[in-house]
């Protein structure tokens, strides 16, 4: 009968080692010390720190590059926006300049048209006023011309010694004279065919013609000859 080994005791002689025995032997072998002793542990720690530092530096560098790229992109975006806004402002300024030039041109045209219209109206007003004044003068002149026979009759009566008509004649001359009536009495003056009508000619000494006698008084109304004088001319 084969004797069973004790669990904690050695294996009997001649018995084959079991898996448990091999594992026990392996566990019993001393672990060789690391090469270099305590310095190896320090070197590994330093290497880890170096690796960590390098990793941090790479992470920081990557973050810086990302930040730079983002900043560059933002700058490019802002620059593009600025260029676009500048183009829009320039286009708006060009359009405003064109509108301003158009407005100035229209203003000049309207101002010229207004001045022309104002000048035309002023000319029309002056012409209308002149026509009105001329019409009044013609009317008054026609009225005064109708009174000339009365003045001639008074002159004839006064010449024949009717002194009682002298106050009436003086009143008529005074009233009409204030309105612009003037007597044409060129006796002794050079003959002027514009203001006198020669009905009698007498020979003279060969000089210029002179009015020797007024046969009928002439009249001037506000500078215009209303009736020429009827005269006798010598020369």
C-alpha positions in Angstrom: 0.0 0.0 0.0 1.4 3.3 -1.1 1.8 6.0 1.6 0.1 9.3 1.0 2.3 12.4 1.5 1.5 14.9 4.0 0.1 18.1 2.7 2.8 20.2 4.2 5.6 17.7 4.0 8.1 16.7 1.4 7.1 14.3 -1.4 8.1 10.7 -0.9 11.2 9.5 -2.7 10.6 8.1 -6.2 7.3 10.1 -6.6 6.8 12.4 -9.6 6.5 16.1 -8.8 3.0 17.5 -9.2 1.9 20.8 -10.6 1.5 22.2 -7.2 5.1 21.3 -6.3 6.4 23.0 -9.4 4.4 26.1 -8.6 5.7 26.1 -5.1 9.3 25.8 -6.4 8.7 28.7 -8.8 7.3 30.9 -6.0 10.2 30.0 -3.8 12.8 31.2 -6.3 14.1 34.7 -5.4 13.3 37.6 -7.7 16.4 39.0 -9.3 17.0 42.6 -8.3 16.5 45.2 -11.0 19.5 46.3 -12.9 21.1 49.3 -11.3 19.5 48.9 -8.0 17.6 52.1 -6.6 18.8 54.3 -9.5 16.5 52.4 -11.9 13.4 53.5 -10.0 14.4 57.1 -10.1 15.2 56.9 -13.9 11.7 55.6 -14.6 10.1 58.3 -12.6 12.1 61.0 -14.4 11.2 59.4 -17.7 7.6 59.5 -16.8 7.8 63.2 -15.8 9.6 64.0 -19.0 7.0 62.2 -21.0 4.3 64.0 -19.0 6.0 67.4 -19.6 6.4 66.7 -23.3 2.8 65.7 -23.5 1.8 68.9 -21.7 4.0 70.9 -24.0 2.5 69.3 -27.0 -1.0 69.8 -25.7 -0.2 73.5 -25.0 1.3 73.9 -28.4 -1.7 72.2 -30.0 -4.0 74.5 -28.0 -1.9 77.6 -29.0 -2.1 76.5 -32.7 -5.8 76.0 -32.4 -6.2 79.4 -30.7 -4.0 81.0 -33.4 -6.0 79.3 -36.1 -9.3 80.5 -34.5 -7.9 84.0 -34.1 -6.7 84.1 -37.7 -10.1 82.8 -38.9 -11.9 85.4 -36.8 -9.5 88.1 -38.1 -10.2 87.0 -41.7 -13.9 87.0 -41.0 -13.8 90.4 -39.5 -11.7 91.6 -42.4 -14.1 90.2 -44.9 -17.0 91.9 -43.0 -15.1 95.2 -43.0 -14.4 94.9 -46.7 -18.0 94.1 -47.5 -19.2 96.9 -45.3 -16.7 99.3 -46.9 -17.9 98.2 -50.4 -21.5 98.8 -49.3 -20.7 102.2 -47.9 -18.8 103.2 -51.0 -21.7 102.1 -53.2 -24.1 104.0 -51.0 -21.8 107.1 -51.1 -21.5 106.8 -54.9 -25.3 106.6 -55.2 -25.8 109.5 -52.9 -23.3 111.6 -54.9 -25.2 110.8 -58.1 -28.5 111.7 -56.4 -26.9 114.9 -55.1 -25.6 115.9 -58.5 -29.0 115.2 -60.0 -30.7 117.3 -57.3 -28.2 120.1 -57.9 -28.9 120.0 -61.6 -32.6 120.0 -61.1 -32.3 122.9 -58.6 -30.3 124.9 -61.2 -33.0 124.2 -63.8 -35.8 125.1 -61.5 -34.0 128.2 -60.3 -33.3 129.3 -63.9 -36.9 128.6 -64.9 -38.1 130.6 -61.8 -35.8 133.5 -62.7 -37.0 133.5 -66.3 -40.6 133.4 -65.2 -40.0 136.2 -62.7 -38.3 138.3 -65.4 -41.2 137.6 -67.9 -43.7 138.5 -65.3 -41.8 141.7 -64.4 -41.7 142.6 -68.1 -45.4 141.8 -68.5 -46.2 144.0 -65.5 -44.2 146.9 -66.8 -45.7 146.5 -70.2 -49.2 146.3 -68.8 -48.6 149.3 -66.6 -47.2 151.2 -69.6 -50.2 150.3 -71.7 -52.5 151.4 -68.9 -50.6 154.7 -68.5 -50.7 155.3 -72.2 -54.4 154.6 -72.3 -55.0 157.1 -69.5 -52.8 159.6 -71.3 -54.6 159.1 -74.6 -58.0 159.5 -72.8 -56.9 162.6 -71.1 -55.3 163.9 -74.2 -58.5 163.3 -76.2 -60.4 165.2 -73.5 -58.0 168.1 -73.5 -58.0 168.2 -77.3 -61.7 168.6 -77.2 -61.2 171.7 -74.9 -58.8 173.3 -77.3 -61.5 175.1 -79.3 -62.8 176.6 -76.0 -59.3 177.9 -75.3 -59.0 179.3 -78.9 -62.4 181.1 -78.4 -61.2 182.6 -75.2 -58.0 183.7 -76.8 -59.9 185.3 -79.7 -62.3 187.0 -77.3 -59.5 188.3 -75.2 -57.7 189.6 -78.3 -60.8 191.6 -79.3 -60.9 193.2 -75.9 -63.3 190.9 -73.9 -61.4 191.1 -70.7 -64.2 189.4 -68.8 -63.1 186.0 -70.2 -59.6 186.5 -68.8 -60.3 184.9 -65.4 -62.0 181.9 -67.0 -59.1 181.4 -69.4 -56.5 181.8 -66.6 -58.4 179.1 -64.5 -58.5 176.7 -67.4 -54.8 177.1 -68.2 -54.0 176.7 -64.5 -55.9 173.5 -64.1 -54.8 172.0 -67.4 -51.2 173.1 -66.9 -51.0 171.2 -63.6 -51.9 168.0 -65.6 -49.3 168.6 -68.3 -50.7 171.0 -70.8 -48.2 173.4 -72.4 -48.6 176.2 -74.9 -46.5 176.2 -78.0 -45.7 179.8 -79.0 -42.6 179.8 -81.1 -42.7 183.5 -82.2 -39.2 184.8 -82.9 -37.7 181.2 -82.7 -36.3 179.0 -85.5 -39.0 177.2 -87.4 -39.5 173.6 -86.1 -41.7 171.5 -88.3 -42.2 169.0 -85.5 -44.1 171.6 -83.4 -45.3 174.2 -85.9 -47.1 174.2 -89.2 -46.1 177.0 -91.6 -49.1 178.3 -93.5 -47.6 181.6 -94.7 -44.1 182.2 -96.1 -42.4 185.6 -96.4 -39.1 186.2 -98.1 -36.2 187.0 -95.8 -32.5 187.8 -96.0 -31.6 184.2 -97.0 -30.9 183.0 -93.5 -32.7 180.3 -91.6 -36.5 180.3 -91.4 -37.9 182.1 -88.4 -41.4 182.2 -87.0 -42.6 185.8 -87.5 -46.2 185.4 -86.2 -48.3 182.7 -84.5 -51.7 182.5 -86.1 -53.0 179.8 -83.8 -51.5 178.6 -80.6 -50.2 175.0 -80.5 -50.3 172.8 -77.4 -48.1 170.0 -76.0 -49.6 167.4 -73.6 -47.1 165.8 -71.3 -44.3 166.1 -73.7 -46.3 165.0 -76.8 -47.4 167.5 -79.4 -51.2 167.6 -79.1 -51.7 170.2 -81.8 -48.9 172.0 -83.7 -48.9 175.8 -83.8 -50.1 177.5 -87.0 -47.4 180.1 -87.9 -46.1 182.5 -90.5 -42.5 181.9 -91.4 -40.0 184.4 -92.8 -36.9 183.5 -94.7 
